[in-house]
Amino acid sequence: MTRFTVNGRAVQVTAPPDMPLLWILRDMLGLFGTKYGCGIAQCGACTVHLDGHAVRSCQVLAADLDGAQVVTIEGLGTPDAPHPVQRAWIDRQVAQCGYCQSGQIMQAADLLRRHPAPSDADIDAAMAGNLCRCGTYPRIREAIRAAAGLTEGKRADAGGAKP
């Protein structure tokens, strides 16, 4: 039995020690916001916060979870009180297909926790491992800058990336 906290709620799961956190979240706890992308920590779709740091949940094993604090996209904010990154994502209409966005948002929230006023180079470095098949990278950077208070206003060009 593994005991840990997910989104502020104590949970107990009986899982094989080599079961990835990703599958515990999705298959055992019904938290589907964390996505499976590649299974080898290369795409970032499964990013969650573990003990306050962004990690790829496909690489965190049940054996390493005892006593851990996990936050998923479902626990980052609420519809009535979204996290600043979530608010910026909505305001900037970042998502296109949306599949990678929960991982992108979790990575961006961790970046802003560590660097409240990141440069574009900081953003690019932190987000480099989170892949977006739709190529919304300019909107992702814009939303992170907005969440950090480095830009103002909503997207003037809601239909696509700025030139």
CNS distance restraints for C-alpha pairs under 8 A (distance, minus, plus):
assign (resid   1 and name CA) (resid  12 and name CA) 6.39 0.50 0.50
assign (resid   1 and name CA) (resid  13 and name CA) 5.56 0.50 0.50
assign (resid   1 and name CA) (resid  14 and name CA) 4.57 0.50 0.50
assign (resid   1 and name CA) (resid  15 and name CA) 7.05 0.50 0.50
assign (resid   2 and name CA) (resid  12 and name CA) 5.49 0.50 0.50
assign (resid   2 and name CA) (resid  13 and name CA) 5.30 0.50 0.50
assign (resid   2 and name CA) (resid  14 and name CA) 6.23 0.50 0.50
assign (resid   2 and name CA) (resid  15 and name CA) 7.47 0.50 0.50
assign (resid   2 and name CA) (resid  62 and name CA) 6.99 0.50 0.50
assign (resid   2 and name CA) (resid  63 and name CA) 7.47 0.50 0.50
assign (resid   2 and name CA) (resid  65 and name CA) 6.76 0.50 0.50
assign (resid   2 and name CA) (resid  66 and name CA) 5.35 0.50 0.50
assign (resid   3 and name CA) (resid  10 and name CA) 7.21 0.50 0.50
assign (resid   3 and name CA) (resid  11 and name CA) 5.73 0.50 0.50
assign (resid   3 and name CA) (resid  12 and name CA) 4.47 0.50 0.50
assign (resid   3 and name CA) (resid  13 and name CA) 6.63 0.50 0.50
assign (resid   3 and name CA) (resid  65 and name CA) 7.25 0.50 0.50
assign (resid   3 and name CA) (resid  66 and name CA) 5.11 0.50 0.50
assign (resid   3 and name CA) (resid  67 and name CA) 5.94 0.50 0.50
assign (resid   3 and name CA) (resid  68 and name CA) 7.91 0.50 0.50
assign (resid   4 and name CA) (resid  10 and name CA) 5.87 0.50 0.50
assign (resid   4 and name CA) (resid  11 and name CA) 5.59 0.50 0.50
assign (resid   4 and name CA) (resid  12 and name CA) 6.63 0.50 0.50
assign (resid   4 and name CA) (resid  65 and name CA) 6.27 0.50 0.50
assign (resid   4 and name CA) (resid  66 and name CA) 5.43 0.50 0.50
assign (resid   4 and name CA) (resid  67 and name CA) 4.63 0.50 0.50
assign (resid   4 and name CA) (resid  68 and name CA) 4.98 0.50 0.50
assign (resid   4 and name CA) (resid  69 and name CA) 6.18 0.50 0.50
assign (resid   4 and name CA) (resid  70 and name CA) 7.64 0.50 0.50
assign (resid   5 and name CA) (resid   9 and name CA) 5.23 0.50 0.50
assign (resid   5 and name CA) (resid  10 and name CA) 4.32 0.50 0.50
assign (resid   5 and name CA) (resid  11 and name CA) 5.71 0.50 0.50
assign (resid   5 and name CA) (resid  67 and name CA) 7.17 0.50 0.50
assign (resid   5 and name CA) (resid  68 and name CA) 6.22 0.50 0.50
assign (resid   5 and name CA) (resid  69 and name CA) 4.85 0.50 0.50
assign (resid   5 and name CA) (resid  70 and name CA) 5.90 0.50 0.50
assign (resid   6 and name CA) (resid  10 and name CA) 6.43 0.50 0.50
assign (resid   6 and name CA) (resid  11 and name CA) 6.86 0.50 0.50
assign (resid   6 and name CA) (resid  69 and name CA) 6.19 0.50 0.50
assign (resid   6 and name CA) (resid  70 and name CA) 4.69 0.50 0.50
assign (resid   6 and name CA) (resid  71 and name CA) 5.68 0.50 0.50
assign (resid   6 and name CA) (resid  72 and name CA) 7.40 0.50 0.50
assign (resid   6 and name CA) (resid  75 and name CA) 7.92 0.50 0.50
assign (resid   7 and name CA) (resid  69 and name CA) 7.79 0.50 0.50
assign (resid   7 and name CA) (resid  70 and name CA) 6.21 0.50 0.50
assign (resid   7 and name CA) (resid  71 and name CA) 4.79 0.50 0.50
assign (resid   7 and name CA) (resid  72 and name CA) 6.56 0.50 0.50
assign (resid   7 and name CA) (resid  74 and name CA) 7.43 0.50 0.50
assign (resid   7 and name CA) (resid  75 and name CA) 4.71 0.50 0.50
assign (resid   7 and name CA) (resid  76 and name CA) 7.71 0.50 0.50
assign (resid   8 and name CA) (resid  69 and name CA) 7.75 0.50 0.50
assign (resid   8 and name CA) (resid  71 and name CA) 7.73 0.50 0.50
assign (resid   8 and name CA) (resid  75 and name CA) 7.78 0.50 0.50
assign (resid  13 and name CA) (resid  24 and name CA) 7.96 0.50 0.50
assign (resid  13 and name CA) (resid  28 and name CA) 7.62 0.50 0.50
assign (resid  15 and name CA) (resid  19 and name CA) 6.46 0.50 0.50
assign (resid  15 and name CA) (resid  24 and name CA) 7.65 0.50 0.50
assign (resid  15 and name CA) (resid  62 and name CA) 6.69 0.50 0.50
assign (resid  16 and name CA) (resid  62 and name CA) 6.90 0.50 0.50
assign (resid  16 and name CA) (resid  63 and name CA) 7.89 0.50 0.50
assign (resid  17 and name CA) (resid  61 and name CA) 6.44 0.50 0.50
assign (resid  17 and name CA) (resid  62 and name CA) 4.93 0.50 0.50
assign (resid  17 and name CA) (resid  63 and name CA) 4.46 0.50 0.50
assign (resid  18 and name CA) (resid  61 and name CA) 5.28 0.50 0.50
assign (resid  18 and name CA) (resid  62 and name CA) 6.02 0.50 0.50
assign (resid  18 and name CA) (resid  63 and name CA) 6.57 0.50 0.50
assign (resid  19 and name CA) (resid  23 and name CA) 6.96 0.50 0.50
assign (resid  19 and name CA) (resid  24 and name CA) 7.25 0.50 0.50
assign (resid  19 and name CA) (resid  61 and name CA) 5.48 0.50 0.50
assign (resid  19 and name CA) (resid  62 and name CA) 5.50 0.50 0.50
assign (resid  20 and name CA) (resid  24 and name CA) 6.63 0.50 0.50
assign (resid  20 and name CA) (resid  57 and name CA) 6.59 0.50 0.50
assign (resid  20 and name CA) (resid  58 and name CA) 5.25 0.50 0.50
assign (resid  20 and name CA) (resid  59 and name CA) 6.01 0.50 0.50
assign (resid  20 and name CA) (resid  60 and name CA) 5.42 0.50 0.50
assign (resid  20 and name CA) (resid  61 and name CA) 4.46 0.50 0.50
assign (resid  20 and name CA) (resid  62 and name CA) 6.05 0.50 0.50
assign (resid  21 and name CA) (resid  25 and name CA) 6.05 0.50 0.50
assign (resid  21 and name CA) (resid  57 and name CA) 5.16 0.50 0.50
assign (resid  21 and name CA) (resid  58 and name CA) 6.17 0.50 0.50
assign (resid  21 and name CA) (resid  59 and name CA) 7.41 0.50 0.50
assign (resid  21 and name CA) (resid  60 and name CA) 5.48 0.50 0.50
assign (resid  21 and name CA) (resid  61 and name CA) 5.73 0.50 0.50
assign (resid  21 and name CA) (resid  62 and name CA) 6.07 0.50 0.50
assign (resid  22 and name CA) (resid  26 and name CA) 6.24 0.50 0.50
assign (resid  22 and name CA) (resid  34 and name CA) 7.05 0.50 0.50
assign (resid  22 and name CA) (resid  35 and name CA) 7.78 0.50 0.50
assign (resid  22 and name CA) (resid  36 and name CA) 7.39 0.50 0.50
assign (resid  22 and name CA) (resid  46 and name CA) 6.71 0.50 0.50
assign (resid  22 and name CA) (resid  57 and name CA) 4.84 0.50 0.50
assign (resid  22 and name CA) (resid  58 and name CA) 5.09 0.50 0.50
assign (resid  22 and name CA) (resid  60 and name CA) 7.86 0.50 0.50
assign (resid  23 and name CA) (resid  27 and name CA) 5.31 0.50 0.50
assign (resid  23 and name CA) (resid  28 and name CA) 7.08 0.50 0.50
assign (resid  23 and name CA) (resid  58 and name CA) 7.68 0.50 0.50
assign (resid  24 and name CA) (resid  28 and name CA) 4.92 0.50 0.50
assign (resid  24 and name CA) (resid  29 and name CA) 6.30 0.50 0.50
assign (resid  24 and name CA) (resid  62 and name CA) 7.88 0.50 0.50
assign (resid  25 and name CA) (resid  29 and name CA) 4.96 0.50 0.50
assign (resid  25 and name CA) (resid  30 and name CA) 6.24 0.50 0.50
assign (resid  25 and name CA) (resid  31 and name CA) 5.30 0.50 0.50
assign (resid  25 and name CA) (resid  32 and name CA) 7.28 0.50 0.50
assign (resid  25 and name CA) (resid  34 and name CA) 7.62 0.50 0.50
assign (resid  26 and name CA) (resid  30 and name CA) 4.91 0.50 0.50
assign (resid  26 and name CA) (resid  31 and name CA) 4.90 0.50 0.50
assign (resid  26 and name CA) (resid  32 and name CA) 5.13 0.50 0.50
assign (resid  26 and name CA) (resid  34 and name CA) 7.28 0.50 0.50
assign (resid  27 and name CA) (resid  31 and name CA) 7.81 0.50 0.50
assign (resid  31 and name CA) (resid  74 and name CA) 7.41 0.50 0.50
assign (resid  33 and name CA) (resid  72 and name CA) 7.37 0.50 0.50
assign (resid  33 and name CA) (resid  73 and name CA) 6.03 0.50 0.50
assign (resid  33 and name CA) (resid  74 and name CA) 6.54 0.50 0.50
assign (resid  33 and name CA) (resid 102 and name CA) 6.48 0.50 0.50
assign (resid  34 and name CA) (resid  45 and name CA) 6.92 0.50 0.50
assign (resid  34 and name CA) (resid  46 and name CA) 5.07 0.50 0.50
assign (resid  34 and name CA) (resid  47 and name CA) 6.96 0.50 0.50
assign (resid  34 and name CA) (resid  48 and name CA) 7.33 0.50 0.50
assign (resid  34 and name CA) (resid  72 and name CA) 6.78 0.50 0.50
assign (resid  34 and name CA) (resid  73 and name CA) 6.85 0.50 0.50
assign (resid  34 and name CA) (resid 102 and name CA) 6.47 0.50 0.50
assign (resid  34 and name CA) (resid 103 and name CA) 6.99 0.50 0.50
assign (resid  35 and name CA) (resid  45 and name CA) 5.29 0.50 0.50
assign (resid  35 and name CA) (resid  46 and name CA) 4.89 0.50 0.50
assign (resid  35 and name CA) (resid  99 and name CA) 7.30 0.50 0.50
assign (resid  35 and name CA) (resid 100 and name CA) 7.38 0.50 0.50
assign (resid  35 and name CA) (resid 102 and name CA) 7.62 0.50 0.50
assign (resid  35 and name CA) (resid 103 and name CA) 7.59 0.50 0.50
assign (resid  36 and name CA) (resid  45 and name CA) 6.17 0.50 0.50
assign (resid  36 and name CA) (resid  46 and name CA) 5.72 0.50 0.50
assign (resid  36 and name CA) (resid  58 and name CA) 7.68 0.50 0.50
assign (resid  37 and name CA) (resid  43 and name CA) 6.29 0.50 0.50
assign (resid  37 and name CA) (resid  44 and name CA) 7.39 0.50 0.50
assign (resid  37 and name CA) (resid  45 and name CA) 5.41 0.50 0.50
assign (resid  37 and name CA) (resid  46 and name CA) 6.87 0.50 0.50
assign (resid  38 and name CA) (resid  42 and name CA) 6.67 0.50 0.50
assign (resid  38 and name CA) (resid  43 and name CA) 6.27 0.50 0.50
assign (resid  39 and name CA) (resid  58 and name CA) 5.49 0.50 0.50
assign (resid  39 and name CA) (resid  59 and name CA) 7.58 0.50 0.50
assign (resid  40 and name CA) (resid  58 and name CA) 6.89 0.50 0.50
assign (resid  40 and name CA) (resid  59 and name CA) 7.09 0.50 0.50
assign (resid  41 and name CA) (resid  56 and name CA) 5.68 0.50 0.50
assign (resid  41 and name CA) (resid  58 and name CA) 6.52 0.50 0.50
assign (resid  41 and name CA) (resid  59 and name CA) 6.55 0.50 0.50
assign (resid  42 and name CA) (resid 129 and name CA) 6.39 0.50 0.50
assign (resid  42 and name CA) (resid 130 and name CA) 7.58 0.50 0.50
assign (resid  43 and name CA) (resid 129 and name CA) 6.06 0.50 0.50
assign (resid  43 and name CA) (resid 130 and name CA) 5.14 0.50 0.50
assign (resid  43 and name CA) (resid 131 and name CA) 5.07 0.50 0.50
assign (resid  44 and name CA) (resid  56 and name CA) 6.31 0.50 0.50
assign (resid  44 and name CA) (resid 100 and name CA) 7.43 0.50 0.50
assign (resid  44 and name CA) (resid 103 and name CA) 5.58 0.50 0.50
assign (resid  44 and name CA) (resid 104 and name CA) 7.12 0.50 0.50
assign (resid  44 and name CA) (resid 129 and name CA) 6.17 0.50 0.50
assign (resid  44 and name CA) (resid 130 and name CA) 4.40 0.50 0.50
assign (resid  44 and name CA) (resid 131 and name CA) 6.47 0.50 0.50
assign (resid  45 and name CA) (resid  56 and name CA) 7.96 0.50 0.50
assign (resid  45 and name CA) (resid  99 and name CA) 7.45 0.50 0.50
assign (resid  45 and name CA) (resid 100 and name CA) 4.92 0.50 0.50
assign (resid  45 and name CA) (resid 101 and name CA) 7.36 0.50 0.50
assign (resid  45 and name CA) (resid 102 and name CA) 6.86 0.50 0.50
assign (resid  45 and name CA) (resid 103 and name CA) 4.52 0.50 0.50
assign (resid  45 and name CA) (resid 104 and name CA) 7.16 0.50 0.50
assign (resid  45 and name CA) (resid 130 and name CA) 6.90 0.50 0.50
assign (resid  45 and name CA) (resid 131 and name CA) 7.63 0.50 0.50
assign (resid  46 and name CA) (resid  56 and name CA) 5.53 0.50 0.50
assign (resid  46 and name CA) (resid  57 and name CA) 5.49 0.50 0.50
assign (resid  46 and name CA) (resid  58 and name CA) 6.50 0.50 0.50
assign (resid  46 and name CA) (resid 102 and name CA) 7.81 0.50 0.50
assign (resid  46 and name CA) (resid 103 and name CA) 5.60 0.50 0.50
assign (resid  47 and name CA) (resid  54 and name CA) 6.23 0.50 0.50
assign (resid  47 and name CA) (resid  55 and name CA) 5.42 0.50 0.50
assign (resid  47 and name CA) (resid  56 and name CA) 4.56 0.50 0.50
assign (resid  47 and name CA) (resid  57 and name CA) 5.88 0.50 0.50
assign (resid  47 and name CA) (resid 102 and name CA) 7.51 0.50 0.50
assign (resid  47 and name CA) (resid 103 and name CA) 4.53 0.50 0.50
assign (resid  47 and name CA) (resid 104 and name CA) 7.58 0.50 0.50
assign (resid  47 and name CA) (resid 106 and name CA) 6.19 0.50 0.50
assign (resid  47 and name CA) (resid 107 and name CA) 6.69 0.50 0.50
assign (resid  48 and name CA) (resid  53 and name CA) 7.95 0.50 0.50
assign (resid  48 and name CA) (resid  54 and name CA) 5.54 0.50 0.50
assign (resid  48 and name CA) (resid  55 and name CA) 5.65 0.50 0.50
assign (resid  48 and name CA) (resid  56 and name CA) 6.50 0.50 0.50
assign (resid  48 and name CA) (resid  57 and name CA) 6.29 0.50 0.50
assign (resid  48 and name CA) (resid  70 and name CA) 7.07 0.50 0.50
assign (resid  48 and name CA) (resid  71 and name CA) 6.02 0.50 0.50
assign (resid  48 and name CA) (resid  72 and name CA) 5.10 0.50 0.50
assign (resid  48 and name CA) (resid  73 and name CA) 7.15 0.50 0.50
assign (resid  48 and name CA) (resid 103 and name CA) 6.93 0.50 0.50
assign (resid  48 and name CA) (resid 106 and name CA) 5.96 0.50 0.50
assign (resid  48 and name CA) (resid 107 and name CA) 7.74 0.50 0.50
assign (resid  49 and name CA) (resid  53 and name CA) 4.93 0.50 0.50
assign (resid  49 and name CA) (resid  54 and name CA) 4.43 0.50 0.50
assign (resid  49 and name CA) (resid  55 and name CA) 5.98 0.50 0.50
assign (resid  49 and name CA) (resid  69 and name CA) 7.97 0.50 0.50
assign (resid  49 and name CA) (resid  70 and name CA) 5.57 0.50 0.50
assign (resid  49 and name CA) (resid  71 and name CA) 5.02 0.50 0.50
assign (resid  49 and name CA) (resid  72 and name CA) 6.54 0.50 0.50
assign (resid  49 and name CA) (resid 106 and name CA) 7.02 0.50 0.50
assign (resid  49 and name CA) (resid 110 and name CA) 7.71 0.50 0.50
assign (resid  50 and name CA) (resid  54 and name CA) 6.36 0.50 0.50
assign (resid  50 and name CA) (resid  55 and name CA) 6.41 0.50 0.50
assign (resid  50 and name CA) (resid  68 and name CA) 6.84 0.50 0.50
assign (resid  50 and name CA) (resid  69 and name CA) 5.74 0.50 0.50
assign (resid  50 and name CA) (resid  70 and name CA) 4.68 0.50 0.50
assign (resid  50 and name CA) (resid  71 and name CA) 6.65 0.50 0.50
assign (resid  51 and name CA) (resid  68 and name CA) 6.10 0.50 0.50
assign (resid  51 and name CA) (resid  69 and name CA) 4.90 0.50 0.50
assign (resid  51 and name CA) (resid  70 and name CA) 6.30 0.50 0.50
assign (resid  52 and name CA) (resid  69 and name CA) 7.56 0.50 0.50
assign (resid  52 and name CA) (resid  70 and name CA) 7.83 0.50 0.50
assign (resid  52 and name CA) (resid 110 and name CA) 7.75 0.50 0.50
assign (resid  53 and name CA) (resid 110 and name CA) 6.31 0.50 0.50
assign (resid  54 and name CA) (resid 106 and name CA) 6.75 0.50 0.50
assign (resid  54 and name CA) (resid 107 and name CA) 5.81 0.50 0.50
assign (resid  54 and name CA) (resid 110 and name CA) 5.89 0.50 0.50
assign (resid  55 and name CA) (resid  60 and name CA) 7.87 0.50 0.50
assign (resid  56 and name CA) (resid  60 and name CA) 6.98 0.50 0.50
assign (resid  60 and name CA) (resid  64 and name CA) 6.82 0.50 0.50
assign (resid  60 and name CA) (resid  65 and name CA) 7.77 0.50 0.50
assign (resid  61 and name CA) (resid  65 and name CA) 6.91 0.50 0.50
assign (resid  62 and name CA) (resid  66 and name CA) 7.72 0.50 0.50
assign (resid  71 and name CA) (resid  75 and name CA) 5.62 0.50 0.50
assign (resid  71 and name CA) (resid  76 and name CA) 6.60 0.50 0.50
assign (resid  72 and name CA) (resid  76 and name CA) 6.39 0.50 0.50
assign (resid  72 and name CA) (resid 106 and name CA) 7.65 0.50 0.50
assign (resid  73 and name CA) (resid  77 and name CA) 7.53 0.50 0.50
assign (resid  73 and name CA) (resid 102 and name CA) 5.85 0.50 0.50
assign (resid  73 and name CA) (resid 103 and name CA) 7.87 0.50 0.50
assign (resid  73 and name CA) (resid 105 and name CA) 7.73 0.50 0.50
assign (resid  73 and name CA) (resid 106 and name CA) 6.63 0.50 0.50
assign (resid  74 and name CA) (resid  78 and name CA) 7.50 0.50 0.50
assign (resid  76 and name CA) (resid  82 and name CA) 7.51 0.50 0.50
assign (resid  76 and name CA) (resid  83 and name CA) 6.16 0.50 0.50
assign (resid  76 and name CA) (resid 106 and name CA) 7.93 0.50 0.50
assign (resid  77 and name CA) (resid  81 and name CA) 5.91 0.50 0.50
assign (resid  77 and name CA) (resid  82 and name CA) 4.30 0.50 0.50
assign (resid  77 and name CA) (resid  83 and name CA) 4.73 0.50 0.50
assign (resid  77 and name CA) (resid  86 and name CA) 7.58 0.50 0.50
assign (resid  78 and name CA) (resid  82 and name CA) 4.91 0.50 0.50
assign (resid  78 and name CA) (resid  83 and name CA) 7.51 0.50 0.50
assign (resid  82 and name CA) (resid  86 and name CA) 5.68 0.50 0.50
assign (resid  82 and name CA) (resid  87 and name CA) 5.78 0.50 0.50
assign (resid  83 and name CA) (resid  87 and name CA) 6.23 0.50 0.50
assign (resid  84 and name CA) (resid  88 and name CA) 6.12 0.50 0.50
assign (resid  84 and name CA) (resid 147 and name CA) 5.34 0.50 0.50
assign (resid  85 and name CA) (resid  89 and name CA) 6.10 0.50 0.50
assign (resid  85 and name CA) (resid 105 and name CA) 6.46 0.50 0.50
assign (resid  85 and name CA) (resid 108 and name CA) 7.07 0.50 0.50
assign (resid  85 and name CA) (resid 109 and name CA) 6.24 0.50 0.50
assign (resid  85 and name CA) (resid 143 and name CA) 7.06 0.50 0.50
assign (resid  85 and name CA) (resid 144 and name CA) 6.55 0.50 0.50
assign (resid  85 and name CA) (resid 147 and name CA) 5.20 0.50 0.50
assign (resid  86 and name CA) (resid  90 and name CA) 6.30 0.50 0.50
assign (resid  86 and name CA) (resid 105 and name CA) 6.79 0.50 0.50
assign (resid  87 and name CA) (resid  91 and name CA) 6.10 0.50 0.50
assign (resid  87 and name CA) (resid 147 and name CA) 7.63 0.50 0.50
assign (resid  88 and name CA) (resid  92 and name CA) 5.84 0.50 0.50
assign (resid  88 and name CA) (resid 143 and name CA) 5.01 0.50 0.50
assign (resid  88 and name CA) (resid 144 and name CA) 7.15 0.50 0.50
assign (resid  88 and name CA) (resid 146 and name CA) 6.09 0.50 0.50
assign (resid  88 and name CA) (resid 147 and name CA) 5.56 0.50 0.50
assign (resid  89 and name CA) (resid  93 and name CA) 5.76 0.50 0.50
assign (resid  89 and name CA) (resid  94 and name CA) 5.24 0.50 0.50
assign (resid  89 and name CA) (resid  95 and name CA) 7.35 0.50 0.50
assign (resid  89 and name CA) (resid 105 and name CA) 7.99 0.50 0.50
assign (resid  89 and name CA) (resid 140 and name CA) 7.52 0.50 0.50
assign (resid  89 and name CA) (resid 143 and name CA) 5.59 0.50 0.50
assign (resid  90 and name CA) (resid  94 and name CA) 6.76 0.50 0.50
assign (resid  91 and name CA) (resid 143 and name CA) 7.98 0.50 0.50
assign (resid  91 and name CA) (resid 154 and name CA) 5.47 0.50 0.50
assign (resid  91 and name CA) (resid 155 and name CA) 7.02 0.50 0.50
assign (resid  92 and name CA) (resid 139 and name CA) 6.75 0.50 0.50
assign (resid  92 and name CA) (resid 142 and name CA) 7.49 0.50 0.50
assign (resid  92 and name CA) (resid 143 and name CA) 6.01 0.50 0.50
assign (resid  92 and name CA) (resid 154 and name CA) 5.69 0.50 0.50
assign (resid  92 and name CA) (resid 155 and name CA) 5.12 0.50 0.50
assign (resid  92 and name CA) (resid 158 and name CA) 7.14 0.50 0.50
assign (resid  93 and name CA) (resid 139 and name CA) 7.69 0.50 0.50
assign (resid  93 and name CA) (resid 155 and name CA) 7.42 0.50 0.50
assign (resid  93 and name CA) (resid 158 and name CA) 6.34 0.50 0.50
assign (resid  94 and name CA) (resid 136 and name CA) 6.56 0.50 0.50
assign (resid  94 and name CA) (resid 139 and name CA) 5.29 0.50 0.50
assign (resid  94 and name CA) (resid 140 and name CA) 6.06 0.50 0.50
assign (resid  94 and name CA) (resid 143 and name CA) 7.28 0.50 0.50
assign (resid  95 and name CA) (resid 101 and name CA) 6.50 0.50 0.50
assign (resid  95 and name CA) (resid 136 and name CA) 7.18 0.50 0.50
assign (resid  96 and name CA) (resid 134 and name CA) 6.57 0.50 0.50
assign (resid  96 and name CA) (resid 136 and name CA) 7.22 0.50 0.50
assign (resid  97 and name CA) (resid 134 and name CA) 6.96 0.50 0.50
assign (resid  98 and name CA) (resid 102 and name CA) 7.93 0.50 0.50
assign (resid 100 and name CA) (resid 104 and name CA) 6.21 0.50 0.50
assign (resid 100 and name CA) (resid 130 and name CA) 7.78 0.50 0.50
assign (resid 100 and name CA) (resid 131 and name CA) 7.15 0.50 0.50
assign (resid 100 and name CA) (resid 132 and name CA) 6.05 0.50 0.50
assign (resid 101 and name CA) (resid 105 and name CA) 5.92 0.50 0.50
assign (resid 102 and name CA) (resid 106 and name CA) 6.17 0.50 0.50
assign (resid 103 and name CA) (resid 107 and name CA) 6.13 0.50 0.50
assign (resid 103 and name CA) (resid 130 and name CA) 7.17 0.50 0.50
assign (resid 104 and name CA) (resid 108 and name CA) 6.07 0.50 0.50
assign (resid 104 and name CA) (resid 127 and name CA) 7.37 0.50 0.50
assign (resid 104 and name CA) (resid 130 and name CA) 6.16 0.50 0.50
assign (resid 105 and name CA) (resid 109 and name CA) 6.04 0.50 0.50
assign (resid 106 and name CA) (resid 110 and name CA) 6.33 0.50 0.50
assign (resid 107 and name CA) (resid 111 and name CA) 6.23 0.50 0.50
assign (resid 107 and name CA) (resid 126 and name CA) 7.48 0.50 0.50
assign (resid 107 and name CA) (resid 127 and name CA) 6.80 0.50 0.50
assign (resid 107 and name CA) (resid 130 and name CA) 7.86 0.50 0.50
assign (resid 108 and name CA) (resid 112 and name CA) 6.26 0.50 0.50
assign (resid 108 and name CA) (resid 126 and name CA) 7.72 0.50 0.50
assign (resid 108 and name CA) (resid 127 and name CA) 7.14 0.50 0.50
assign (resid 108 and name CA) (resid 144 and name CA) 6.58 0.50 0.50
assign (resid 109 and name CA) (resid 113 and name CA) 6.21 0.50 0.50
assign (resid 110 and name CA) (resid 114 and name CA) 6.33 0.50 0.50
assign (resid 111 and name CA) (resid 115 and name CA) 5.77 0.50 0.50
assign (resid 111 and name CA) (resid 116 and name CA) 7.61 0.50 0.50
assign (resid 111 and name CA) (resid 118 and name CA) 7.96 0.50 0.50
assign (resid 111 and name CA) (resid 123 and name CA) 7.54 0.50 0.50
assign (resid 111 and name CA) (resid 126 and name CA) 6.54 0.50 0.50
assign (resid 112 and name CA) (resid 116 and name CA) 4.57 0.50 0.50
assign (resid 112 and name CA) (resid 117 and name CA) 7.10 0.50 0.50
assign (resid 112 and name CA) (resid 118 and name CA) 7.24 0.50 0.50
assign (resid 112 and name CA) (resid 144 and name CA) 7.98 0.50 0.50
assign (resid 112 and name CA) (resid 148 and name CA) 6.86 0.50 0.50
assign (resid 116 and name CA) (resid 148 and name CA) 6.02 0.50 0.50
assign (resid 117 and name CA) (resid 145 and name CA) 7.86 0.50 0.50
assign (resid 117 and name CA) (resid 148 and name CA) 5.74 0.50 0.50
assign (resid 117 and name CA) (resid 149 and name CA) 7.81 0.50 0.50
assign (resid 117 and name CA) (resid 150 and name CA) 7.27 0.50 0.50
assign (resid 118 and name CA) (resid 122 and name CA) 5.42 0.50 0.50
assign (resid 118 and name CA) (resid 123 and name CA) 6.23 0.50 0.50
assign (resid 118 and name CA) (resid 145 and name CA) 7.60 0.50 0.50
assign (resid 118 and name CA) (resid 148 and name CA) 7.65 0.50 0.50
assign (resid 119 and name CA) (resid 123 and name CA) 6.29 0.50 0.50
assign (resid 120 and name CA) (resid 124 and name CA) 6.05 0.50 0.50
assign (resid 120 and name CA) (resid 141 and name CA) 7.37 0.50 0.50
assign (resid 121 and name CA) (resid 125 and name CA) 6.05 0.50 0.50
assign (resid 122 and name CA) (resid 126 and name CA) 6.07 0.50 0.50
assign (resid 123 and name CA) (resid 127 and name CA) 5.95 0.50 0.50
assign (resid 123 and name CA) (resid 141 and name CA) 6.70 0.50 0.50
assign (resid 123 and name CA) (resid 144 and name CA) 7.64 0.50 0.50
assign (resid 124 and name CA) (resid 128 and name CA) 5.71 0.50 0.50
assign (resid 124 and name CA) (resid 141 and name CA) 7.69 0.50 0.50
assign (resid 132 and name CA) (resid 136 and name CA) 6.55 0.50 0.50
assign (resid 132 and name CA) (resid 137 and name CA) 7.29 0.50 0.50
assign (resid 136 and name CA) (resid 140 and name CA) 6.14 0.50 0.50
assign (resid 136 and name CA) (resid 161 and name CA) 6.81 0.50 0.50
assign (resid 137 and name CA) (resid 141 and name CA) 6.17 0.50 0.50
assign (resid 138 and name CA) (resid 142 and name CA) 6.17 0.50 0.50
assign (resid 138 and name CA) (resid 161 and name CA) 5.97 0.50 0.50
assign (resid 138 and name CA) (resid 162 and name CA) 7.01 0.50 0.50
assign (resid 139 and name CA) (resid 143 and name CA) 6.02 0.50 0.50
assign (resid 139 and name CA) (resid 161 and name CA) 6.08 0.50 0.50
assign (resid 139 and name CA) (resid 162 and name CA) 7.77 0.50 0.50
assign (resid 140 and name CA) (resid 144 and name CA) 6.25 0.50 0.50
assign (resid 141 and name CA) (resid 145 and name CA) 6.19 0.50 0.50
assign (resid 142 and name CA) (resid 146 and name CA) 6.17 0.50 0.50
assign (resid 142 and name CA) (resid 151 and name CA) 7.78 0.50 0.50
assign (resid 143 and name CA) (resid 147 and name CA) 6.08 0.50 0.50
assign (resid 144 and name CA) (resid 148 and name CA) 6.19 0.50 0.50
assign (resid 145 and name CA) (resid 149 and name CA) 6.29 0.50 0.50
assign (resid 145 and name CA) (resid 150 and name CA) 4.97 0.50 0.50
assign (resid 145 and name CA) (resid 151 and name CA) 5.97 0.50 0.50
assign (resid 146 and name CA) (resid 150 and name CA) 5.43 0.50 0.50
assign (resid 146 and name CA) (resid 151 and name CA) 4.82 0.50 0.50
assign (resid 146 and name CA) (resid 152 and name CA) 6.21 0.50 0.50
assign (resid 157 and name CA) (resid 161 and name CA) 7.37 0.50 0.50
assign (resid 157 and name CA) (resid 162 and name CA) 6.96 0.50 0.50
